[in-house]
Amino acid sequence: MESNCDWLQRRLGLDDAGLRKIVLSLPHLLGYSVEDNLSPTLDWLQTRLDLDDKQLGKTVLRLPQVLALSIEDNLVPKLDWLQTRLDLDDVQLKKMVLTLPPLLSYSVDDNMAPKLAYLEREIGLSRAELRDWVVKNPVLLGLSLANRYRPRLEACRAAGVDATYVLTNISLPDEKFDE
């Protein structure tokens, strides 16, 4: 366990508080093999997204679970899907992951695909417009379709407000949005 902790601190440039956060979030990583699990995942993620060491460390601090995700079964298909679905270049994909690391843990089928389809269909966004909105504000992928988008779009329609108001003010608390 100590060698994994030391390795993670060195590899990710973590202080004791950062290491503590990761270990408390994902205690079973202490049993992972550095050579077989941790190093390949970090190396792949760093290479795939062209992250510097500091960016990699911040990404793992914000989503320690990334250390437990399978490269082949999770990370590759998810990043490829995002890139294809939104027609992203590598820089845009990197920006999205750095802004919202949890998107690496979101389900394509149960979360992102339905949400993007809803935004296209209900707000009337073209593929390019959708890409621009999501790249500018990746948090859009982290908000609930049932609890955030649908009720707010219904409120906009009832008030005769342009549907894009939902996107421009999605981060507002409900009370502020309703005003």
N, C-alpha and C positions, 0 to 999 in steps of 0.2 A: 504493500500500500504506500509506503513511504517513497519508493522509487517512482511510482505513478504520480504522486503529488509533486515530487521534485521535478519530474519531467514536464508535467503540465505547467508548472510555474515558469520553468525555463522557456519552454516552447511558446507559451502564450504571453509571456512577460507579465505574469500575474503577481500581485502582492498577496499577502496572507488573507486579506478580506475577500479578494476575488476568488482565490482558491477555495475558501470556505463556502462562498456562494455556490460555486459549481458542485462541490462535493455534497452539500446539503440538498441541492436540487436533483442530483443524480448520484446517490451514494454507491450504486452498484458499479460505477465506472472504475472504482478502486480495484475491482477484480478483472478489469479488461486488460488485455495484452497491449502494451505500447506498440510493439512491432506489428501485430496482426489487426488491431482495431483502431487505436487512437491516432497513431502516426499516419496511416493511410487515409483516414477520414479527413484529418486536418490538411494533409498535403494535397489531397484531391480538391477540397473546397477552396483552398488558397490558390491553386493553379486554375481551376475552372472559372473562378470569379476575379482572378488577378488581384487578390487582396495582399496588402502588405501585412507585416507581422502585427502591427497595431490594429488594423481593421479586423484581422482574423480574431485577435484576442477579444475585441469588443463584441464581435458577432457571437462568439462562444459564451461570453458573459451574459449577453442578452437572451441567448437560447442554449443553455447547457445541454439540452436534449439532442442537439445536433450531433453530439459525440456518440449517441446511441442509434442514430439513423443509418440505415444501410445505404451505401453509395449506389449500388446497382438497383435495389428495389425501391428506393425512395428518392434520393437526391438527384440522380441522373434523370429519371423520368419526370420529376416535378419541375426541375429547371428547364428541361427541354420543352415540356408542355407550356410553361409560362412564356418562354421565348417564342415558340411557334404561335400560340394562341393570341398573344398580344403583338406579334411581329416586332420583338425587341432586339436591339443590337446588344452586344456584350456589355457595353457601358451602362445602358438602361437597366439591364438585368442586375448588374452589380449595385447600382444605385438603389434599386428596390430592396434587395437583400440587406444592404447596409442600413437602410431606413427602417425596415421591418423584418428582422431576422426570423420572427415566428412564422413567416409565410413558408419557411422550409418545413414546417410541421403541419401545415394545413392540408386537408384532403382536397385533391383535385375534384373528385366526383361528388363529394358531399358538401363542399364549401365553395371553392373558387369557380368552378365551371358554372354552377347554377347562378352564382352572384353576377358573374360577367354577362351571362345570357340575359339575366333580368335587367341589368343596366342598359344593355343594348336595346332590348325589346321595349321596356317600359319607359325609359327616358328618351329613347330614340337616338342613341349614339351610334355613329359609324364605328367601324373597327379602329380607324385612326384616332377618332375622338376618344374612344374608350382607352386606347393605349396612352394617349397624352394625359388624360385624367389620372390613370393609375400610376404612371411613372412620376407624375408631379406629386401625387399623394398616395403612396402605397398603402397607407392605413385604410383606404377604401376596401381593401381585400380582407381586413381584419374585423370589419363591423358586421353585425348580424343582419341577415336578410329579413328575417321574421320580426325582429325587435327594433330595427333601426330603419332600414330602407323602406319596407312596405308601409309602415304607419306614416312615415314622413311624406312619402310620395302621395298617399291618399289625402293627407292634410293639404298638400300643395294643390292637388287637383280640386279639392273641395273649396279652397280659397281662391282658385283661379290663378295661382302662381305658376310660373314656368317651372317645369320639372327639374331643370338643371339647378334650381335653388337647393335641391336636396344635396347635390354634390358639393356646391360651393359652401354650404353651411353644415355639412354632415358631422363635423367635430363639435358643434355646439351642444350643450346639454339640452335636454328636451324642453325645459322651460324657456330658454333663450330662443330655441328654434321656433317654438309656437308663437312667440311674440312677433 
